[in-house]
Amino acid sequence: MSSYRPDYTKAPRYTGIRTFMKLGLDLKMDGSDVAVIGLPFDTGASFRAGARFGPAAIREMSVLLRPAHSFHKINPFEHVRCVDYGDLPLLPGYMEDSFDIIRDTYRRLAREKVIPVGLGGDHSVTLAELRGLADVYGPLSLVHFDAHGDTWDEYWGKKYTHGTPFRRALEEEIIDPHHSVQIGLRGTVYHPDDMDEAAELGFEVIAADELHTLHPTDLRRRIENRVGDRNAFLTFDIDFFDPAYAPGTGTPEVGGFTSHQGLTFVRHLPLLNYVGFDLVEVLPAHDHSQNTALLGAAVVYEFLALIALNES
């Protein structure tokens, strides 16, 4: 198939407009299979603000990535046409308006059979992404990598924050918890039964302590058995990684995973019927080395490889 392929041979990688991996910038997405979309929003943050600058930082560091995948032995861009859609015009302080913008865009993409790959932004944006995709596909299975379950009912009496999106998604019936899985949860909680509560809501919960004992192929089987052939959305909070590897995030949580462990888990993910992805909670102001943004870009590249493997 014809595909836009990043070309790093004609000029140094640090030159040119900072699209994701130097992909073509395309607002029409004519004939595109995948659209990388910036979601610069952090009004839902409960601790550190600044994730609105995450999409720009991820794109900035993505130019270090080369197009061919040495593990899967594939060049994703030879199998799927990927474009960078730029940033959505989200409004700080106006959560409902911003969520409507995301929902409308994702609904249109789903109707055109374009797979969106979102660059966050805080994790509250995932609720809006799920709304738009569920408008077309119906309730989705959620594959959720995170240090936190984000199923709390409220923060400070408020229902919409980056700690509550999946409780709202359950209430709105846009995800099916009985075919969804949360992976990597750890750390202190507000109540001793918080993680049990997520399981009681219907999620399969693979906490960090258990995940540290699993081989990547074991995780693959668990996810595959849980999701099956249902439409799936993969959301990845960068705080899944230990803050030693990803300090630039909104709510760092010690006891996490190395960059190698996390990338290995993603590389072994099953080839599900993915209809969307996102990578959230990159906060560049707290990592002047930009290693967090680079790691986020690497995870997004793994998403593109997964899509390409489904098509190859």
N, C-alpha and C positions, 0 to 999 in steps of 0.2 A: 504494500500500500504506500501511497505517497505520504510523506510526513515531513514537518519542519524539523531539522536536526541542528542542534547547536554546533557551531563551528568555532573551535578555539585555535585554529591554525593560522588565521589571517591577521590576527592582532593579539596583543597581550590580553589576558583574561581580565585585568583590572580596568580595561578601557570600555567605553560604550555605556549605554543606558542600563541601569541595574534592574533588569527583569530576572525572574527566577531562572537560573542556569542559562542566561542569555537567550531564553525563548523569545519568539516573536510576540510583540504586544498586539493583542487582537481583541477589540471590544465587540465585534460582531460574531466571532467564533464560527464563521462559516465552515462547515465540514470538520469541526474540531471534535475530538474524542474526550479530551481532558482540559479543564481550565483551572489554573492556579489563581486563587482569588485572595487578595489581602483584606483582612477584617480588622482594621485598626481601631479597637474599641477596648476601654478598660473601666467603664463606669460600674461594672459589676464587681470590681476588685474589693476584697475585704481587708487586705493588709497593704501590700505595696502596689502603688499605681505605676503606670508607665508602659504596660503591655501594648498600648496603642502604637508604640514604635517597633513592636515585634516584626510585623511584615517587612518593613524596610530593612531591618537588621538581617533577617533571614535571607532576603534577596541579595543583600550586600555580600554575605559570606558564601552564598550558593555558587558564586563564580569559581570557587575553588574546586568544585566537583566536576569530574570528567564524565562524559556521556555513557561509557560502557560499564556494565556491572560485572566485576570479576568473579563474584560468587555464583550468580545465576547464568553467567556466560551469555548475556543479552545486552543489546543496546535498546533501551525502551523506546527511543524515538524512531526506531525503524519499524515499530509495530503499532504505535498509537500517535496521533497528532495532538501534541500538547501545546497550549498557548498560555501566556500570562494575561489575565484579564485586568490587571491593575488592582487598585483598591476600590472597595465600595465606599460611597460618601457617607460614612456613619457619623453620627452627631454626638459628641461627648455630652453626657448629662441627660440625653433624651433616649432612654432605653427602648421604649415602645416604638418610636419612630425608626430607630436604627434596626430593631428587629424586623419591622415591616419591610425595610429595604432589603435585608438579607433574605427574608422569606420569599419576597417577590422574585428576586434574582434566582434563587435556587429552584423555585417552582418552574421558572422558564427554562432553566438549564435541564431539569429533569424531563420536561416535555420534549426537549430537543435531543435527549439521550446523551447529554454531555455530563461527564463525571466531574463534580467540583472537588477541588482540593484546597481547603481553606487554610490561610495563614493567620493565626490570632496574634494579638487579642486575648482577652481573658476568656475563661471557659463558659461564661454566660452566653456567648455567641452561638454555641453549639445548639442551644434550644431553638434559636431562629432557623439555623440550618436544617434541623430535623423537621421543623414545621413545614418548610418549603418542600422538602423531599417527600414527606408523608402526604402532602396534598396530592401527589401524583402516584406514589408507590404504595400508600397505606402504611400501617405501623411497621417499623423497622426493627431489626435486631441490632443491638449496640455492642460493639467490641471496644472496650474502654480501658486504656492504659493510663494509670494515674496513681499518685500517692494518696488521693482522697476520693471518696465515693461520690461526692457532690450530690448527695440525696437528702441533705438536711432540709427540713421544712421551711426554715426561715433564718435570717440573720437580723438581729436587732428589730424583730417584728416585721421585716421586709421579706417578701416572697421571691424577689428576683435579684439574685446575686450569682457570682461564679461558684458558690457553694451549693446552689439549689437547682441547677438546670434539669437534672434527671428525675427529681421528684416532680417538677412541673411537667416534664415529658410523660411521666407515668400517668399523671392526672389527666393530661390531654389525650392520652391513649395514642401517642405517636411513636412510641417504642413498645416492644413486647418484652417485658422483663424475663419471661420464662424461656426466652431464646436469646438472652443477652448475658454478657460476662464482664465483670470488672476485675482488673488485673493489676497487682502491685500495691494494693492499699496498705498503709502502715502509719505509724506515728501515734501520738497522743490524740485523744478524741474528747468530745464534750461529755459523753456518757459511756460507761463501760460497754453498753450493748449497741453502740452505734453501728459497728460492722455487722452485728447480727441483724440489725434492723434492715440493712440493705438486702440481706438474704431473705428476710421475711417479706420484703417487697417483691421478691421473685427472682432477683439476680443470682447468678452463680458468682461467688466472690472467691477469687484466688489471691489471698493476702500475700504480702511480700515475704513473710517467713516461709510460707509454703512454696512460693515461686522460686525462692533461692535453692530449693531442693529439687526442682524439676528440670529435666532436659528440655531443650526447645521443641523436640519432636513430641514430648508429652503434652506440652502446652498446645501445640498444634492440634493434637487429637482432641483435647478438651474443648477447644474452640469449635472445631469442625463438628463434633457431636452436639454441641449446644446450639449452633446456628443452623446447620444443615444447608438446605438450598434456599433459605429465605433471603430477602434483600437486607443487606447489612451496611451499617455506617461505622467506620473506624475513627475513633477520636483518641488523640494521644496528647496528654498533658506532659510538657517537658519536665515537670517535677517528678515524673516516674523515675528519672535518673537521680542519683545521689547528688546533693549540691556540690560535692567535690568535683563533679563533672559538668554540672549545669547550675552554677550559682545564680545566673541571671533569670530568676523566675519570681512570681508573685508571692508564693507561700512555700519556701523551701522546706524539705522534710528529710532529715538524716536517716540513714539505714537503707538507702535505695540501691540502685543498680549502676554498674559501670557503663560507659558508652559501648564497650564491646558486648556486654551482656544484652543490653537493650536492642542494639542493632541485630544481634543474632536472633533474638526472639522475633523481631519483625521479619527478618529474612526467611524464617521458617513458618510464617503464617500460612494457613490454608488458603487456597484459591476460591474464596467465597464469591457470592454475587454482590460485590461491593457497588453501592450507588453513590458513595461519597466518603470523603476523608477530611480530617483537619488535624492540625498541629498547633497547640495553643500555649499561652502563658510564657512566652519568651519576653523577657524584660531586659533590654540591652543596657540600661543605665547601671545595673548592678553587676555587670560583667564587662569590664573594659577590654578584656582579651578577646571578647566576642566568641569564645568557645561555645557558649550556650547556643548562640544563633547558628554557628556552624553545625553543631549537633542537630539542631532543629532542621536545618536544610538537608542534612544527611537522612533524617527520618522521612522527610517529604520525598526525597529521591527514592527511598525504598517503597513508598506508596506507588510512585510512577512505575517502578519495576513490577510490582504486584499486578497492576492494571495491564501492563504489557504482557506478563506471563499468561494472564487470562485470555489474551488475544492472540498469542503466538501459537 
